């Protein structure tokens, strides 16, 4: 499985700028969050200072009323701090959730516009990871990363200010072990950064594997390959587990080491401070007590900064991936301005060349014309280029050379949505979404009345079987139409095409895998759908297209023969060979 590149960058300013750019719609809330962060950073260090004043100025001199007043002040500060902490946590979470909601919508909207070539080469599981896991990481960045880390830094600065204001000697003693903590924090940050990147990579690979193999589970079971796929899954899952365990290992080492360093700093402070008090260099015991509290408050945010930095780093990595997806320009240009309410149905290919990869052409100098109401059949071996003709007509891909016209207007001049609205496509592999039959027919288009759905189902002969199902048109077909037969799914796809009443229909004929009774229904549906419309049919059974107005025989992307069934049979060429190969058992 393809591995994603693991970046070693600490901070990419360009990506960080894009990350901060997501905050723009919520600037007012963010500015208020900054104010709350500043308030949190001030309120914490105030408590040791008030306790020091209480001990030295009131308790030491027996001032009971002063003690009560200072206690009430301290209690009020604690309540205020709790309120500010609540507002800070809630607001940072709110901003984060709003941003990821907007970002998921933006990502999904972008995915809808990308051309099929992008999805041909990008694992679906990876796209799911971008839209779910990577976006979710950004929520943690805004709730536990940027705001929280800014608050930690401000808290450290305010604590240093209070400590230096009270006693610079005790401040230096208190910070004697700080270099050790900074070194261990840096080492931890570097190790955990790489580990977290491995975790993200493992999650992406795991998502890709699970999505692909659950979708293709029938193939796995048909070929009795469960054990081999199970072994592959265990290997990928093992990588995922190992990456997580390594991160747990680094945490289990770093935090005890940080605790020991912090305890050592308190020990040094007590040893030095007690001596200074006994010698009278520090007359107030409250100062020593406040410094012990400051040390605990000082080392805690430093320990947390390492963790929050890695959350930020993960967010930058995820943002980089999301931005690359958002910045991908692999979508069909839709600059056409031509719109029409109806088509005559004339289709023309003029010297069309097309390659999925630049050097390997799958269509070579293809030219043909279909007049309104005619039936064009495409025949040929697998890989001859039949499906590519359909893909190009719908502008799922753009051609390399030549021109495709509908009603003498180049398809690139049509508005893309308007173009596809006039072409009905029925593919061999029918995709149904989880939901009701009615929703699968209309694809959620509320402008299509239910009566039109019923009428279309009646026309193609599908209404009878649909109304026999529990709930009729409201019957839930489950994911990919798993509760319906192949023929039933195919009939629903005909209703789907009919309900939009297209002037041009494209059929990837699919009757080879259904029973004879269903085949008759499908043939009836085909006749109804094609009646009065320009039709392009990919023929798998030559018997079904003998009445076609024009038949193109494709081989390796080239048109080898063209004409009616009788004309092609008289040529005794490619078509005749295909015909005899398909019916040699019957003819013999």
Legacy VTK file of the C-alpha trace (Angstrom):
# vtk DataFile Version 3.0
C-alpha trace
ASCII
DATASET POLYDATA
POINTS 588 float
0.000 0.000 0.000
1.275 3.453 -0.893
2.799 5.280 2.049
2.131 8.943 2.604
5.113 11.191 2.950
5.994 11.977 6.555
7.145 15.523 6.927
9.910 16.560 9.272
9.045 20.248 9.268
8.478 21.839 12.639
6.360 24.746 11.428
5.427 25.571 7.858
4.545 29.264 7.977
2.609 29.081 4.715
0.429 26.245 6.035
0.140 27.924 9.445
-1.138 31.037 7.691
-3.823 28.946 5.956
-4.668 27.345 9.298
-5.161 30.745 10.935
-7.159 31.820 7.870
-9.889 29.346 8.826
-10.599 31.575 11.870
-11.590 34.626 9.789
-15.376 34.035 9.857
-15.181 33.887 13.665
-12.801 36.763 14.341
-15.060 38.372 16.961
-15.273 35.154 18.971
-11.541 34.583 18.535
-10.634 38.048 19.852
-12.802 37.408 22.900
-11.003 34.062 23.309
-7.671 35.923 23.273
-8.970 38.179 26.059
-10.038 35.130 28.090
-6.613 33.559 27.506
-4.933 36.683 28.865
-7.283 36.734 31.861
-6.531 33.082 32.614
-2.791 33.735 32.429
-3.106 36.598 34.974
-5.548 35.020 37.432
-3.439 31.912 38.070
-0.221 33.637 39.238
-2.230 36.088 41.361
-3.149 33.356 43.877
0.382 32.643 45.265
1.015 36.383 45.525
-2.202 36.903 47.535
-1.327 33.915 49.750
2.125 35.397 50.383
0.592 38.755 51.397
-1.953 36.956 53.607
0.747 34.987 55.456
3.271 37.793 55.883
0.980 40.815 56.399
-1.964 39.290 58.263
-1.344 35.807 59.709
2.162 36.657 60.971
0.841 39.734 62.876
-2.427 38.158 64.070
-4.677 40.347 61.901
-7.836 38.205 61.917
-10.020 40.664 59.992
-7.320 41.060 57.351
-7.133 37.250 57.082
-10.923 37.091 56.527
-10.783 39.816 53.893
-7.899 38.161 52.024
-9.643 34.776 52.216
-12.787 36.279 50.706
-10.672 37.938 47.999
-8.941 34.635 47.241
-12.281 32.815 47.150
-13.666 35.444 44.748
-10.634 35.070 42.486
-11.116 31.280 42.443
-14.756 31.716 41.366
-13.757 34.254 38.715
-10.979 31.947 37.492
-13.453 29.043 37.245
-15.876 31.173 35.214
-13.113 32.355 32.894
-11.795 28.782 32.472
-15.307 27.574 31.629
-15.852 30.347 29.078
-12.381 29.764 27.600
-12.869 26.010 27.214
-16.389 26.320 25.810
-15.520 29.126 23.370
-12.372 27.429 22.051
-14.361 24.231 21.510
-17.185 26.164 19.836
-14.802 27.915 17.447
-13.096 24.608 16.647
-16.372 22.811 15.898
-17.656 25.685 13.744
-14.428 25.697 11.756
-14.404 21.948 11.105
-18.094 22.081 10.124
-17.306 24.764 7.545
-14.181 22.955 6.413
-15.944 19.612 5.928
-18.618 21.345 3.833
-15.931 23.105 1.806
-14.000 19.861 1.314
-17.042 17.865 0.253
-18.169 20.600 -2.127
-14.675 20.579 -3.637
-14.729 16.784 -4.013
-18.015 17.006 -5.920
-16.346 19.210 -8.552
-13.227 17.079 -9.086
-13.044 15.118 -12.308
-13.176 11.341 -12.346
-9.488 11.086 -13.208
-8.681 12.310 -9.700
-10.758 9.537 -8.110
-9.229 6.969 -10.466
-5.807 7.506 -8.889
-6.714 8.448 -5.287
-7.732 5.775 -2.728
-11.210 6.468 -1.363
-10.069 5.649 2.175
-7.509 8.432 1.960
-10.195 10.931 0.961
-12.328 9.727 3.877
-9.347 10.340 6.178
-8.993 13.887 4.828
-12.674 14.663 5.356
-13.055 13.006 8.757
-9.828 12.337 10.700
-7.670 15.197 9.407
-10.473 17.726 9.846
-11.155 16.370 13.349
-7.500 16.997 14.215
-8.043 20.678 13.492
-10.750 20.789 16.167
-8.120 19.721 18.692
-5.756 22.405 17.354
-8.254 25.172 18.097
-9.445 23.727 21.405
-6.167 22.311 22.774
-3.505 23.785 20.519
-3.301 27.459 19.585
-5.380 29.033 22.367
-4.163 26.700 25.124
-0.502 26.998 24.116
-0.772 30.793 23.984
-2.281 30.714 27.477
0.571 28.507 28.743
3.208 30.873 27.370
1.518 33.921 28.889
1.140 32.105 32.229
4.880 31.350 32.269
5.727 34.988 31.552
3.414 36.316 34.280
4.790 33.791 36.806
8.338 34.864 35.997
7.306 38.489 36.472
5.768 37.803 39.905
8.791 35.721 40.991
11.336 38.338 39.955
9.263 41.065 41.603
9.466 39.224 44.942
13.028 37.791 45.041
15.504 37.414 42.203
17.791 34.996 44.123
14.964 32.552 44.808
13.916 32.908 41.171
17.375 31.819 39.943
17.445 28.872 42.378
13.932 27.871 41.323
14.921 27.841 37.667
18.227 25.993 38.157
16.762 22.737 36.794
14.960 24.484 33.931
17.673 23.630 31.308
17.198 19.924 32.091
13.435 20.265 31.606
13.873 22.193 28.346
16.270 19.568 26.959
13.983 16.676 27.899
10.980 18.582 26.499
12.771 19.188 23.199
13.799 15.531 22.876
10.252 14.436 23.707
8.773 16.880 21.188
10.996 15.656 18.375
10.343 11.977 19.107
6.593 12.335 19.531
6.311 14.506 16.407
7.667 11.721 14.182
5.587 9.133 16.031
2.379 11.122 15.564
3.117 11.419 11.859
3.503 7.647 11.708
0.161 7.333 13.516
-1.567 9.591 10.965
-0.002 7.630 8.113
-1.116 4.344 9.691
-4.676 5.644 10.175
-4.860 6.700 6.527
-3.590 3.317 5.298
-5.947 1.485 7.647
-8.940 3.499 6.403
-7.993 2.853 2.776
-7.594 -0.895 3.320
-10.812 -1.356 5.308
-12.928 0.725 2.925
-11.587 -1.034 -0.167
-11.926 -4.557 1.188
-15.348 -4.122 2.754
-16.577 -2.757 -0.590
-15.025 -5.744 -2.365
-15.955 -8.343 0.259
-17.903 -10.418 -2.255
-14.766 -10.844 -4.379
-12.729 -11.813 -1.297
-15.245 -14.501 -0.360
-15.835 -15.755 -3.905
-12.137 -16.503 -4.285
-11.829 -17.872 -0.741
-9.194 -15.279 0.097
-10.347 -14.427 3.625
-7.231 -15.737 5.357
-4.837 -13.797 3.117
-6.795 -10.545 3.524
-6.983 -11.168 7.258
-3.195 -11.532 7.334
-2.750 -8.250 5.409
-5.132 -6.467 7.769
-3.230 -7.748 10.815
0.015 -6.385 9.358
-1.460 -2.930 8.723
-3.148 -2.941 12.137
0.133 -3.995 13.719
1.815 -0.919 12.228
-1.006 1.230 13.602
-0.658 -0.351 17.061
3.140 -0.038 17.075
2.963 3.665 16.219
0.508 4.308 19.058
2.504 2.247 21.573
5.647 4.185 20.705
3.836 7.430 21.479
2.619 5.965 24.788
6.211 4.947 25.584
7.494 8.484 25.055
4.729 9.914 27.243
5.418 7.337 29.984
9.088 8.388 30.026
8.733 12.131 29.629
6.126 12.982 32.273
7.837 11.094 35.165
11.156 12.725 34.170
9.468 16.132 34.137
7.947 15.431 37.576
11.350 14.481 38.985
12.917 17.663 37.581
10.097 19.750 39.067
10.429 18.033 42.465
14.201 18.608 42.377
13.599 22.302 41.804
11.293 22.467 44.841
13.907 20.586 46.891
16.595 23.102 45.930
14.263 25.964 46.730
13.370 24.585 50.198
17.028 23.828 50.989
18.225 27.291 49.940
15.151 29.217 51.112
15.068 27.617 54.579
18.703 28.581 55.091
18.008 32.130 53.975
15.035 32.385 56.361
17.137 31.124 59.302
19.860 33.608 58.460
17.283 36.361 58.140
18.046 37.096 54.481
14.388 36.327 53.692
12.346 37.707 56.592
8.973 36.588 55.232
8.065 32.885 55.224
5.165 33.675 52.876
7.621 34.427 50.074
9.091 30.916 50.324
5.614 29.328 50.328
4.505 31.384 47.338
7.654 30.331 45.418
6.863 26.654 46.018
3.435 27.312 44.510
4.968 29.249 41.631
7.316 26.368 40.778
4.396 23.938 40.503
2.525 26.424 38.352
5.629 27.208 36.255
6.653 23.662 35.339
3.147 22.426 34.545
2.597 24.625 31.437
6.122 23.840 30.189
5.282 20.139 30.335
1.975 20.801 28.573
3.520 23.008 25.885
5.410 20.016 24.461
2.174 18.079 24.126
0.265 21.067 22.766
3.052 21.797 20.291
2.690 18.314 18.884
-1.081 18.840 18.658
-0.302 21.997 16.686
2.223 20.098 14.554
-0.366 17.414 13.842
-2.783 20.168 12.909
-0.242 21.661 10.522
0.335 18.255 8.914
-3.431 17.725 8.585
-3.899 21.277 7.301
-1.147 20.697 4.738
-2.979 17.591 3.472
-6.355 19.330 3.469
-4.958 22.414 1.728
-3.327 20.260 -0.957
-6.701 18.645 -1.587
-8.499 22.015 -1.619
-5.847 23.501 -3.908
-5.959 20.595 -6.355
-7.190 21.900 -9.683
-8.134 18.515 -11.094
-11.603 19.575 -12.061
-13.161 20.088 -15.437
-13.266 23.726 -16.502
-16.882 24.852 -16.637
-16.602 28.115 -18.547
-19.367 27.353 -21.024
-22.264 29.787 -21.095
-24.566 27.979 -23.524
-27.841 26.717 -22.064
-30.859 25.165 -23.670
-34.178 23.883 -22.406
-34.309 21.098 -24.985
-32.098 19.329 -27.499
-32.743 17.849 -30.897
-30.239 15.118 -30.058
-27.665 15.354 -32.844
-24.280 13.971 -31.681
-21.014 14.354 -33.591
-17.447 13.237 -32.853
-14.824 14.871 -35.095
-11.284 13.413 -35.119
-11.323 12.776 -31.369
-8.153 11.583 -29.614
-8.184 10.749 -25.922
-5.796 9.262 -23.354
-6.286 8.679 -19.628
-2.501 8.950 -19.442
-0.906 11.393 -21.813
1.065 8.866 -23.862
-1.398 5.947 -24.083
-4.301 6.858 -26.353
-7.451 4.796 -25.846
-9.334 6.599 -28.641
-7.586 7.441 -31.906
-9.059 9.719 -34.560
-12.673 8.807 -33.785
-15.298 10.414 -36.054
-19.002 9.629 -36.338
-22.375 11.348 -36.400
-25.732 10.374 -34.899
-28.795 12.215 -36.177
-31.685 12.942 -33.784
-33.663 9.829 -32.915
-31.081 7.389 -34.296
-29.621 4.411 -32.423
-25.834 4.070 -32.470
-24.318 0.825 -31.195
-20.704 0.430 -30.080
-19.215 -3.049 -30.222
-15.750 -4.424 -29.686
-13.561 -6.407 -27.347
-12.840 -5.327 -23.769
-10.552 -2.293 -23.799
-11.552 -1.257 -27.303
-12.651 2.195 -26.072
-16.455 1.848 -25.912
-16.849 3.190 -22.343
-14.455 6.040 -23.124
-16.870 7.332 -25.767
-19.612 7.518 -23.103
-17.287 9.221 -20.617
-16.304 11.866 -23.147
-19.864 12.607 -24.267
-20.807 13.410 -20.645
-17.562 15.365 -20.148
-16.408 13.147 -17.313
-13.054 13.614 -19.034
-11.869 16.169 -21.582
-10.502 15.128 -24.952
-6.890 15.639 -26.000
-7.614 16.513 -29.631
-10.627 16.945 -31.880
-14.146 18.121 -31.087
-17.418 16.722 -29.763
-20.648 18.518 -30.673
-24.259 18.192 -29.634
-26.732 20.018 -31.885
-23.725 21.587 -33.654
-22.517 23.194 -30.399
-19.226 22.052 -28.831
-19.902 20.317 -25.506
-17.234 22.533 -23.887
-19.463 25.541 -24.687
-22.385 24.102 -22.710
-22.786 24.779 -19.025
-21.708 21.459 -17.574
-24.818 20.971 -15.436
-27.076 21.851 -18.368
-25.218 19.433 -20.674
-25.509 16.473 -18.329
-29.151 17.319 -17.609
-29.993 16.405 -21.207
-28.136 13.077 -21.223
-29.501 10.026 -19.423
-26.974 7.335 -18.563
-27.724 3.746 -17.571
-24.552 1.883 -16.635
-24.032 -1.845 -16.302
-22.813 -1.443 -12.720
-25.760 0.306 -11.064
-24.970 2.261 -7.910
-27.793 2.767 -5.438
-27.427 4.853 -2.296
-28.726 3.869 1.106
-32.277 5.218 1.278
-35.668 4.780 -0.321
-36.281 3.728 -3.919
-37.953 7.093 -4.572
-34.868 8.965 -3.323
-32.622 6.815 -5.516
-34.762 7.613 -8.538
-34.871 11.383 -7.976
-31.438 11.551 -6.298
-32.993 13.900 -3.759
-34.304 16.359 -6.366
-37.431 17.741 -4.684
-38.524 19.450 -7.900
-39.546 16.065 -9.313
-43.103 15.258 -8.158
-43.885 11.764 -6.889
-46.483 11.337 -9.626
-43.733 11.695 -12.241
-41.706 9.014 -10.466
-44.689 6.654 -10.569
-45.314 7.490 -14.224
-41.697 6.796 -15.180
-41.730 3.505 -13.273
-44.928 2.528 -15.110
-43.439 3.397 -18.493
-40.367 1.165 -18.081
-42.332 -1.658 -16.442
-40.790 -1.346 -12.978
-43.763 -0.078 -10.977
-45.251 -3.517 -10.450
-42.189 -5.013 -8.734
-41.541 -1.807 -6.724
-45.051 -1.707 -5.271
-44.752 -5.350 -4.223
-41.843 -4.447 -1.917
-42.572 -3.533 1.737
-43.309 0.182 1.676
-43.294 0.361 -2.119
-41.398 3.423 -3.311
-40.351 4.083 0.323
-38.600 0.713 0.567
-35.046 1.143 1.921
-32.617 -0.451 -0.528
-29.703 -0.340 1.975
-26.140 0.522 0.941
-25.403 -0.124 -2.773
-28.862 -1.678 -3.158
-27.825 -4.850 -1.341
-31.431 -5.937 -0.705
-32.347 -5.923 -4.426
-31.438 -8.255 -7.242
-29.191 -7.214 -10.150
-32.195 -6.944 -12.446
-34.206 -4.888 -9.967
-31.328 -2.452 -9.526
-31.037 -2.207 -13.295
-34.748 -1.416 -13.671
-34.504 1.316 -11.039
-31.629 2.846 -13.017
-33.900 2.970 -16.086
-36.598 4.745 -14.055
-33.919 7.150 -12.798
-32.958 8.005 -16.381
-36.588 8.212 -17.572
-37.743 10.562 -14.810
-35.326 13.255 -16.020
-36.714 12.864 -19.563
-33.383 13.252 -21.432
-33.134 13.805 -25.182
-30.012 11.609 -25.418
-29.705 8.247 -23.674
-26.534 6.251 -23.171
-26.921 2.564 -22.324
-24.247 0.188 -21.125
-26.388 -2.843 -21.906
-26.553 -5.248 -18.968
-28.723 -8.285 -19.473
-26.086 -10.982 -19.314
-26.321 -11.572 -15.557
-30.105 -11.703 -15.093
-32.767 -14.353 -15.553
-34.868 -14.559 -18.711
-37.982 -13.017 -17.130
-36.041 -10.009 -15.810
-34.228 -9.761 -19.141
-37.570 -9.346 -20.885
-38.477 -6.545 -18.459
-35.145 -4.846 -19.073
-35.504 -5.156 -22.852
-38.964 -3.602 -22.531
-37.466 -0.792 -20.401
-34.725 -0.241 -22.989
-37.262 0.087 -25.786
-39.360 2.561 -23.794
-36.332 4.636 -22.789
-34.896 4.764 -26.326
-38.186 5.573 -28.053
-37.980 8.991 -29.733
-34.524 9.669 -28.306
-31.010 9.662 -29.696
-29.455 6.515 -28.229
-25.892 5.320 -27.889
-25.647 1.703 -26.782
-22.642 -0.328 -25.691
-23.576 -3.762 -26.942
-22.481 -6.877 -25.080
-24.956 -9.120 -26.913
-24.936 -8.493 -30.641
-28.479 -9.847 -30.926
-29.773 -6.793 -29.066
-28.419 -4.236 -31.546
-29.218 -5.849 -34.903
-31.863 -3.179 -35.497
-29.505 -0.289 -34.663
-29.318 2.445 -37.315
-25.530 2.480 -37.117
-22.969 0.142 -35.581
-19.366 1.117 -34.879
-16.825 -1.669 -34.458
-13.975 -0.504 -32.231
-10.623 -2.194 -31.792
-7.727 -0.747 -29.785
-9.299 2.703 -29.868
-9.916 2.843 -33.610
-13.046 2.465 -35.687
-12.477 -0.604 -37.825
-15.922 -0.879 -39.388
-19.223 0.985 -39.474
-22.657 0.347 -40.885
-25.876 -1.549 -40.203
-25.943 -5.179 -39.079
-26.603 -6.443 -42.624
-23.885 -4.236 -44.122
-21.297 -5.365 -41.596
-22.160 -9.032 -42.019
-21.606 -8.681 -45.785
-18.136 -7.226 -45.138
-17.108 -10.484 -43.442
-14.646 -8.585 -41.211
-14.262 -7.764 -37.485
-18.007 -7.637 -36.833
-18.642 -10.942 -38.580
-15.859 -12.571 -36.529
-17.343 -11.194 -33.294
-20.779 -12.388 -34.333
-19.627 -15.917 -35.142
-17.501 -16.113 -31.977
-20.490 -15.160 -29.850
-22.896 -17.536 -31.542
-20.637 -20.392 -32.646
-22.316 -22.743 -30.137
-25.752 -21.843 -31.494
-24.809 -21.799 -35.168
-22.992 -25.117 -35.017
LINES 1 589
588 0 1 2 3 4 5 6 7 8 9 10 11 12 13 14 15 16 17 18 19 20 21 22 23 24 25 26 27 28 29 30 31 32 33 34 35 36 37 38 39 40 41 42 43 44 45 46 47 48 49 50 51 52 53 54 55 56 57 58 59 60 61 62 63 64 65 66 67 68 69 70 71 72 73 74 75 76 77 78 79 80 81 82 83 84 85 86 87 88 89 90 91 92 93 94 95 96 97 98 99 100 101 102 103 104 105 106 107 108 109 110 111 112 113 114 115 116 117 118 119 120 121 122 123 124 125 126 127 128 129 130 131 132 133 134 135 136 137 138 139 140 141 142 143 144 145 146 147 148 149 150 151 152 153 154 155 156 157 158 159 160 161 162 163 164 165 166 167 168 169 170 171 172 173 174 175 176 177 178 179 180 181 182 183 184 185 186 187 188 189 190 191 192 193 194 195 196 197 198 199 200 201 202 203 204 205 206 207 208 209 210 211 212 213 214 215 216 217 218 219 220 221 222 223 224 225 226 227 228 229 230 231 232 233 234 235 236 237 238 239 240 241 242 243 244 245 246 247 248 249 250 251 252 253 254 255 256 257 258 259 260 261 262 263 264 265 266 267 268 269 270 271 272 273 274 275 276 277 278 279 280 281 282 283 284 285 286 287 288 289 290 291 292 293 294 295 296 297 298 299 300 301 302 303 304 305 306 307 308 309 310 311 312 313 314 315 316 317 318 319 320 321 322 323 324 325 326 327 328 329 330 331 332 333 334 335 336 337 338 339 340 341 342 343 344 345 346 347 348 349 350 351 352 353 354 355 356 357 358 359 360 361 362 363 364 365 366 367 368 369 370 371 372 373 374 375 376 377 378 379 380 381 382 383 384 385 386 387 388 389 390 391 392 393 394 395 396 397 398 399 400 401 402 403 404 405 406 407 408 409 410 411 412 413 414 415 416 417 418 419 420 421 422 423 424 425 426 427 428 429 430 431 432 433 434 435 436 437 438 439 440 441 442 443 444 445 446 447 448 449 450 451 452 453 454 455 456 457 458 459 460 461 462 463 464 465 466 467 468 469 470 471 472 473 474 475 476 477 478 479 480 481 482 483 484 485 486 487 488 489 490 491 492 493 494 495 496 497 498 499 500 501 502 503 504 505 506 507 508 509 510 511 512 513 514 515 516 517 518 519 520 521 522 523 524 525 526 527 528 529 530 531 532 533 534 535 536 537 538 539 540 541 542 543 544 545 546 547 548 549 550 551 552 553 554 555 556 557 558 559 560 561 562 563 564 565 566 567 568 569 570 571 572 573 574 575 576 577 578 579 580 581 582 583 584 585 586 587
